[in-house]
Amino acid sequence: MKYYIAYLGLGILFGITLIKSEVASWFRIYEMFQFDSFHMYGVIGSAVVLGIIATFLLKKQKDVKGQSITIKNKPKGFKNYLIGGIIFGLGWALGGACPGPIYALLGSGLLSIVILFLGALLGAFTYGVIKNKLPH
């Protein structure tokens, strides 16, 4: 139970960070898609670099039993990533928000984001239904 409270606290802190850094701001996202500001590209680029470093360090660690931690390699497939990226990008551009800060936007009182939240749930449900029918 204490882990759930810690995770909830970290989630709240992450949500506050998203709102205060304006990463969840529709105007910042609009600026990004118009190539008017470096703000979002800087944040996304920093996250990518941090993710690369964290993955590298994780691969060097051992788990509690002393065994190497394995990170499964994703299947190679340019077409899958291209189609998925286009769908994700279109949803992001049309909705005006990335799925990441949906809960933070709801928590900040932006009730119109409920439509985006329901769309994200519908998209995730649809993918779950058809994923086994998609080519690998």
PyMOL CGO cylinders between C-alpha atoms (Angstrom):
from pymol import cmd
from pymol.cgo import CYLINDER

trace = [
    CYLINDER, 0.00, 0.00, 0.00, 2.85, 2.38, 0.78, 0.3, 1, 1, 1, 1, 1, 1,
    CYLINDER, 2.85, 2.38, 0.78, 4.10, 2.01, -2.79, 0.3, 1, 1, 1, 1, 1, 1,
    CYLINDER, 4.10, 2.01, -2.79, 0.72, 3.14, -4.15, 0.3, 1, 1, 1, 1, 1, 1,
    CYLINDER, 0.72, 3.14, -4.15, 0.88, 6.27, -2.01, 0.3, 1, 1, 1, 1, 1, 1,
    CYLINDER, 0.88, 6.27, -2.01, 4.42, 6.94, -3.21, 0.3, 1, 1, 1, 1, 1, 1,
    CYLINDER, 4.42, 6.94, -3.21, 3.37, 6.44, -6.85, 0.3, 1, 1, 1, 1, 1, 1,
    CYLINDER, 3.37, 6.44, -6.85, 0.37, 8.72, -6.35, 0.3, 1, 1, 1, 1, 1, 1,
    CYLINDER, 0.37, 8.72, -6.35, 2.65, 11.37, -4.85, 0.3, 1, 1, 1, 1, 1, 1,
    CYLINDER, 2.65, 11.37, -4.85, 5.08, 11.08, -7.76, 0.3, 1, 1, 1, 1, 1, 1,
    CYLINDER, 5.08, 11.08, -7.76, 2.18, 11.28, -10.22, 0.3, 1, 1, 1, 1, 1, 1,
    CYLINDER, 2.18, 11.28, -10.22, 0.87, 14.43, -8.57, 0.3, 1, 1, 1, 1, 1, 1,
    CYLINDER, 0.87, 14.43, -8.57, 4.36, 15.96, -8.60, 0.3, 1, 1, 1, 1, 1, 1,
    CYLINDER, 4.36, 15.96, -8.60, 4.73, 15.03, -12.28, 0.3, 1, 1, 1, 1, 1, 1,
    CYLINDER, 4.73, 15.03, -12.28, 1.34, 16.58, -13.06, 0.3, 1, 1, 1, 1, 1, 1,
    CYLINDER, 1.34, 16.58, -13.06, 2.27, 19.82, -11.30, 0.3, 1, 1, 1, 1, 1, 1,
    CYLINDER, 2.27, 19.82, -11.30, 5.55, 19.86, -13.24, 0.3, 1, 1, 1, 1, 1, 1,
    CYLINDER, 5.55, 19.86, -13.24, 3.69, 19.41, -16.54, 0.3, 1, 1, 1, 1, 1, 1,
    CYLINDER, 3.69, 19.41, -16.54, 1.32, 22.29, -15.75, 0.3, 1, 1, 1, 1, 1, 1,
    CYLINDER, 1.32, 22.29, -15.75, 3.95, 24.68, -14.36, 0.3, 1, 1, 1, 1, 1, 1,
    CYLINDER, 3.95, 24.68, -14.36, 6.39, 24.05, -17.22, 0.3, 1, 1, 1, 1, 1, 1,
    CYLINDER, 6.39, 24.05, -17.22, 3.55, 24.75, -19.68, 0.3, 1, 1, 1, 1, 1, 1,
    CYLINDER, 3.55, 24.75, -19.68, 4.17, 21.44, -21.44, 0.3, 1, 1, 1, 1, 1, 1,
    CYLINDER, 4.17, 21.44, -21.44, 0.44, 20.69, -21.21, 0.3, 1, 1, 1, 1, 1, 1,
    CYLINDER, 0.44, 20.69, -21.21, -0.51, 24.12, -22.56, 0.3, 1, 1, 1, 1, 1, 1,
    CYLINDER, -0.51, 24.12, -22.56, -2.48, 24.10, -25.80, 0.3, 1, 1, 1, 1, 1, 1,
    CYLINDER, -2.48, 24.10, -25.80, -0.71, 27.29, -26.85, 0.3, 1, 1, 1, 1, 1, 1,
    CYLINDER, -0.71, 27.29, -26.85, 2.75, 25.69, -26.38, 0.3, 1, 1, 1, 1, 1, 1,
    CYLINDER, 2.75, 25.69, -26.38, 1.65, 22.67, -28.41, 0.3, 1, 1, 1, 1, 1, 1,
    CYLINDER, 1.65, 22.67, -28.41, 0.25, 24.94, -31.12, 0.3, 1, 1, 1, 1, 1, 1,
    CYLINDER, 0.25, 24.94, -31.12, 3.56, 26.86, -31.19, 0.3, 1, 1, 1, 1, 1, 1,
    CYLINDER, 3.56, 26.86, -31.19, 5.41, 23.57, -31.60, 0.3, 1, 1, 1, 1, 1, 1,
    CYLINDER, 5.41, 23.57, -31.60, 3.34, 22.43, -34.55, 0.3, 1, 1, 1, 1, 1, 1,
    CYLINDER, 3.34, 22.43, -34.55, 3.74, 25.88, -36.14, 0.3, 1, 1, 1, 1, 1, 1,
    CYLINDER, 3.74, 25.88, -36.14, 7.54, 25.76, -35.53, 0.3, 1, 1, 1, 1, 1, 1,
    CYLINDER, 7.54, 25.76, -35.53, 7.28, 29.10, -33.70, 0.3, 1, 1, 1, 1, 1, 1,
    CYLINDER, 7.28, 29.10, -33.70, 9.01, 28.09, -30.48, 0.3, 1, 1, 1, 1, 1, 1,
    CYLINDER, 9.01, 28.09, -30.48, 11.79, 25.78, -29.33, 0.3, 1, 1, 1, 1, 1, 1,
    CYLINDER, 11.79, 25.78, -29.33, 10.21, 25.22, -25.88, 0.3, 1, 1, 1, 1, 1, 1,
    CYLINDER, 10.21, 25.22, -25.88, 8.49, 21.90, -26.57, 0.3, 1, 1, 1, 1, 1, 1,
    CYLINDER, 8.49, 21.90, -26.57, 11.29, 20.56, -28.74, 0.3, 1, 1, 1, 1, 1, 1,
    CYLINDER, 11.29, 20.56, -28.74, 13.72, 21.30, -25.92, 0.3, 1, 1, 1, 1, 1, 1,
    CYLINDER, 13.72, 21.30, -25.92, 11.56, 19.44, -23.40, 0.3, 1, 1, 1, 1, 1, 1,
    CYLINDER, 11.56, 19.44, -23.40, 10.99, 16.47, -25.71, 0.3, 1, 1, 1, 1, 1, 1,
    CYLINDER, 10.99, 16.47, -25.71, 14.67, 16.34, -26.71, 0.3, 1, 1, 1, 1, 1, 1,
    CYLINDER, 14.67, 16.34, -26.71, 15.72, 16.44, -23.04, 0.3, 1, 1, 1, 1, 1, 1,
    CYLINDER, 15.72, 16.44, -23.04, 13.33, 13.57, -22.29, 0.3, 1, 1, 1, 1, 1, 1,
    CYLINDER, 13.33, 13.57, -22.29, 14.76, 11.50, -25.15, 0.3, 1, 1, 1, 1, 1, 1,
    CYLINDER, 14.76, 11.50, -25.15, 18.34, 12.07, -23.98, 0.3, 1, 1, 1, 1, 1, 1,
    CYLINDER, 18.34, 12.07, -23.98, 17.39, 11.27, -20.38, 0.3, 1, 1, 1, 1, 1, 1,
    CYLINDER, 17.39, 11.27, -20.38, 15.57, 8.12, -21.56, 0.3, 1, 1, 1, 1, 1, 1,
    CYLINDER, 15.57, 8.12, -21.56, 18.64, 6.96, -23.49, 0.3, 1, 1, 1, 1, 1, 1,
    CYLINDER, 18.64, 6.96, -23.49, 20.86, 7.49, -20.46, 0.3, 1, 1, 1, 1, 1, 1,
    CYLINDER, 20.86, 7.49, -20.46, 18.39, 5.78, -18.09, 0.3, 1, 1, 1, 1, 1, 1,
    CYLINDER, 18.39, 5.78, -18.09, 18.02, 2.78, -20.44, 0.3, 1, 1, 1, 1, 1, 1,
    CYLINDER, 18.02, 2.78, -20.44, 21.80, 2.47, -20.74, 0.3, 1, 1, 1, 1, 1, 1,
    CYLINDER, 21.80, 2.47, -20.74, 22.21, 2.59, -16.94, 0.3, 1, 1, 1, 1, 1, 1,
    CYLINDER, 22.21, 2.59, -16.94, 19.33, 0.14, -16.40, 0.3, 1, 1, 1, 1, 1, 1,
    CYLINDER, 19.33, 0.14, -16.40, 20.96, -2.39, -18.72, 0.3, 1, 1, 1, 1, 1, 1,
    CYLINDER, 20.96, -2.39, -18.72, 24.10, -2.22, -16.53, 0.3, 1, 1, 1, 1, 1, 1,
    CYLINDER, 24.10, -2.22, -16.53, 22.19, -2.88, -13.28, 0.3, 1, 1, 1, 1, 1, 1,
    CYLINDER, 22.19, -2.88, -13.28, 21.36, -6.14, -11.57, 0.3, 1, 1, 1, 1, 1, 1,
    CYLINDER, 21.36, -6.14, -11.57, 17.99, -7.00, -10.08, 0.3, 1, 1, 1, 1, 1, 1,
    CYLINDER, 17.99, -7.00, -10.08, 17.50, -7.94, -6.41, 0.3, 1, 1, 1, 1, 1, 1,
    CYLINDER, 17.50, -7.94, -6.41, 18.50, -11.56, -7.17, 0.3, 1, 1, 1, 1, 1, 1,
    CYLINDER, 18.50, -11.56, -7.17, 21.77, -10.48, -8.79, 0.3, 1, 1, 1, 1, 1, 1,
    CYLINDER, 21.77, -10.48, -8.79, 20.63, -11.28, -12.33, 0.3, 1, 1, 1, 1, 1, 1,
    CYLINDER, 20.63, -11.28, -12.33, 21.04, -8.91, -15.23, 0.3, 1, 1, 1, 1, 1, 1,
    CYLINDER, 21.04, -8.91, -15.23, 18.00, -6.82, -16.07, 0.3, 1, 1, 1, 1, 1, 1,
    CYLINDER, 18.00, -6.82, -16.07, 16.82, -7.56, -19.58, 0.3, 1, 1, 1, 1, 1, 1,
    CYLINDER, 16.82, -7.56, -19.58, 14.97, -5.05, -21.69, 0.3, 1, 1, 1, 1, 1, 1,
    CYLINDER, 14.97, -5.05, -21.69, 13.13, -6.71, -24.55, 0.3, 1, 1, 1, 1, 1, 1,
    CYLINDER, 13.13, -6.71, -24.55, 14.05, -5.46, -27.98, 0.3, 1, 1, 1, 1, 1, 1,
    CYLINDER, 14.05, -5.46, -27.98, 11.11, -4.06, -29.90, 0.3, 1, 1, 1, 1, 1, 1,
    CYLINDER, 11.11, -4.06, -29.90, 10.40, -5.64, -33.26, 0.3, 1, 1, 1, 1, 1, 1,
    CYLINDER, 10.40, -5.64, -33.26, 11.86, -3.79, -36.18, 0.3, 1, 1, 1, 1, 1, 1,
    CYLINDER, 11.86, -3.79, -36.18, 9.23, -2.40, -38.50, 0.3, 1, 1, 1, 1, 1, 1,
    CYLINDER, 9.23, -2.40, -38.50, 9.38, 1.06, -40.01, 0.3, 1, 1, 1, 1, 1, 1,
    CYLINDER, 9.38, 1.06, -40.01, 5.86, 0.83, -41.42, 0.3, 1, 1, 1, 1, 1, 1,
    CYLINDER, 5.86, 0.83, -41.42, 4.26, 0.13, -38.02, 0.3, 1, 1, 1, 1, 1, 1,
    CYLINDER, 4.26, 0.13, -38.02, 6.04, 3.08, -36.41, 0.3, 1, 1, 1, 1, 1, 1,
    CYLINDER, 6.04, 3.08, -36.41, 5.17, 5.36, -39.32, 0.3, 1, 1, 1, 1, 1, 1,
    CYLINDER, 5.17, 5.36, -39.32, 1.45, 4.53, -39.23, 0.3, 1, 1, 1, 1, 1, 1,
    CYLINDER, 1.45, 4.53, -39.23, 1.30, 4.65, -35.43, 0.3, 1, 1, 1, 1, 1, 1,
    CYLINDER, 1.30, 4.65, -35.43, 3.20, 7.93, -35.34, 0.3, 1, 1, 1, 1, 1, 1,
    CYLINDER, 3.20, 7.93, -35.34, 0.89, 9.51, -37.89, 0.3, 1, 1, 1, 1, 1, 1,
    CYLINDER, 0.89, 9.51, -37.89, -2.22, 8.43, -35.97, 0.3, 1, 1, 1, 1, 1, 1,
    CYLINDER, -2.22, 8.43, -35.97, -0.70, 9.61, -32.67, 0.3, 1, 1, 1, 1, 1, 1,
    CYLINDER, -0.70, 9.61, -32.67, 0.41, 12.93, -34.19, 0.3, 1, 1, 1, 1, 1, 1,
    CYLINDER, 0.41, 12.93, -34.19, -2.98, 13.58, -35.77, 0.3, 1, 1, 1, 1, 1, 1,
    CYLINDER, -2.98, 13.58, -35.77, -4.73, 12.92, -32.48, 0.3, 1, 1, 1, 1, 1, 1,
    CYLINDER, -4.73, 12.92, -32.48, -2.26, 15.15, -30.68, 0.3, 1, 1, 1, 1, 1, 1,
    CYLINDER, -2.26, 15.15, -30.68, -2.69, 17.99, -33.18, 0.3, 1, 1, 1, 1, 1, 1,
    CYLINDER, -2.69, 17.99, -33.18, -6.47, 17.71, -33.40, 0.3, 1, 1, 1, 1, 1, 1,
    CYLINDER, -6.47, 17.71, -33.40, -6.96, 17.29, -29.66, 0.3, 1, 1, 1, 1, 1, 1,
    CYLINDER, -6.96, 17.29, -29.66, -4.42, 19.94, -28.74, 0.3, 1, 1, 1, 1, 1, 1,
    CYLINDER, -4.42, 19.94, -28.74, -2.91, 17.78, -26.02, 0.3, 1, 1, 1, 1, 1, 1,
    CYLINDER, -2.91, 17.78, -26.02, -0.59, 14.83, -25.73, 0.3, 1, 1, 1, 1, 1, 1,
    CYLINDER, -0.59, 14.83, -25.73, -2.05, 11.84, -23.87, 0.3, 1, 1, 1, 1, 1, 1,
    CYLINDER, -2.05, 11.84, -23.87, 0.63, 12.22, -21.18, 0.3, 1, 1, 1, 1, 1, 1,
    CYLINDER, 0.63, 12.22, -21.18, -0.84, 15.25, -19.40, 0.3, 1, 1, 1, 1, 1, 1,
    CYLINDER, -0.84, 15.25, -19.40, -4.53, 14.30, -19.73, 0.3, 1, 1, 1, 1, 1, 1,
    CYLINDER, -4.53, 14.30, -19.73, -4.84, 13.60, -16.00, 0.3, 1, 1, 1, 1, 1, 1,
    CYLINDER, -4.84, 13.60, -16.00, -2.89, 16.75, -15.14, 0.3, 1, 1, 1, 1, 1, 1,
    CYLINDER, -2.89, 16.75, -15.14, -5.20, 18.81, -17.35, 0.3, 1, 1, 1, 1, 1, 1,
    CYLINDER, -5.20, 18.81, -17.35, -8.25, 17.21, -15.73, 0.3, 1, 1, 1, 1, 1, 1,
    CYLINDER, -8.25, 17.21, -15.73, -6.74, 17.90, -12.31, 0.3, 1, 1, 1, 1, 1, 1,
    CYLINDER, -6.74, 17.90, -12.31, -6.14, 21.53, -13.20, 0.3, 1, 1, 1, 1, 1, 1,
    CYLINDER, -6.14, 21.53, -13.20, -9.86, 21.93, -13.84, 0.3, 1, 1, 1, 1, 1, 1,
    CYLINDER, -9.86, 21.93, -13.84, -9.89, 21.96, -17.63, 0.3, 1, 1, 1, 1, 1, 1,
    CYLINDER, -9.89, 21.96, -17.63, -13.17, 20.09, -18.10, 0.3, 1, 1, 1, 1, 1, 1,
    CYLINDER, -13.17, 20.09, -18.10, -13.14, 20.22, -21.91, 0.3, 1, 1, 1, 1, 1, 1,
    CYLINDER, -13.14, 20.22, -21.91, -10.29, 17.70, -21.76, 0.3, 1, 1, 1, 1, 1, 1,
    CYLINDER, -10.29, 17.70, -21.76, -12.90, 15.06, -20.83, 0.3, 1, 1, 1, 1, 1, 1,
    CYLINDER, -12.90, 15.06, -20.83, -13.62, 14.75, -24.57, 0.3, 1, 1, 1, 1, 1, 1,
    CYLINDER, -13.62, 14.75, -24.57, -9.93, 14.07, -25.25, 0.3, 1, 1, 1, 1, 1, 1,
    CYLINDER, -9.93, 14.07, -25.25, -9.81, 11.60, -22.37, 0.3, 1, 1, 1, 1, 1, 1,
    CYLINDER, -9.81, 11.60, -22.37, -12.78, 9.68, -23.75, 0.3, 1, 1, 1, 1, 1, 1,
    CYLINDER, -12.78, 9.68, -23.75, -11.20, 9.72, -27.22, 0.3, 1, 1, 1, 1, 1, 1,
    CYLINDER, -11.20, 9.72, -27.22, -7.95, 8.32, -25.79, 0.3, 1, 1, 1, 1, 1, 1,
    CYLINDER, -7.95, 8.32, -25.79, -9.88, 5.56, -24.01, 0.3, 1, 1, 1, 1, 1, 1,
    CYLINDER, -9.88, 5.56, -24.01, -11.77, 4.74, -27.20, 0.3, 1, 1, 1, 1, 1, 1,
    CYLINDER, -11.77, 4.74, -27.20, -8.50, 4.64, -29.18, 0.3, 1, 1, 1, 1, 1, 1,
    CYLINDER, -8.50, 4.64, -29.18, -6.81, 2.38, -26.63, 0.3, 1, 1, 1, 1, 1, 1,
    CYLINDER, -6.81, 2.38, -26.63, -9.85, 0.09, -26.54, 0.3, 1, 1, 1, 1, 1, 1,
    CYLINDER, -9.85, 0.09, -26.54, -10.01, -0.07, -30.34, 0.3, 1, 1, 1, 1, 1, 1,
    CYLINDER, -10.01, -0.07, -30.34, -6.32, -0.95, -30.54, 0.3, 1, 1, 1, 1, 1, 1,
    CYLINDER, -6.32, -0.95, -30.54, -6.81, -3.68, -27.94, 0.3, 1, 1, 1, 1, 1, 1,
    CYLINDER, -6.81, -3.68, -27.94, -9.61, -5.18, -30.02, 0.3, 1, 1, 1, 1, 1, 1,
    CYLINDER, -9.61, -5.18, -30.02, -7.75, -5.13, -33.36, 0.3, 1, 1, 1, 1, 1, 1,
    CYLINDER, -7.75, -5.13, -33.36, -4.09, -5.56, -32.33, 0.3, 1, 1, 1, 1, 1, 1,
    CYLINDER, -4.09, -5.56, -32.33, -4.07, -9.32, -32.96, 0.3, 1, 1, 1, 1, 1, 1,
    CYLINDER, -4.07, -9.32, -32.96, -5.45, -8.75, -36.45, 0.3, 1, 1, 1, 1, 1, 1,
    CYLINDER, -5.45, -8.75, -36.45, -2.73, -6.26, -37.40, 0.3, 1, 1, 1, 1, 1, 1,
    CYLINDER, -2.73, -6.26, -37.40, 0.31, -7.42, -39.38, 0.3, 1, 1, 1, 1, 1, 1,
    CYLINDER, 0.31, -7.42, -39.38, 3.43, -7.86, -37.28, 0.3, 1, 1, 1, 1, 1, 1,
]
cmd.load_cgo(trace, "trace")
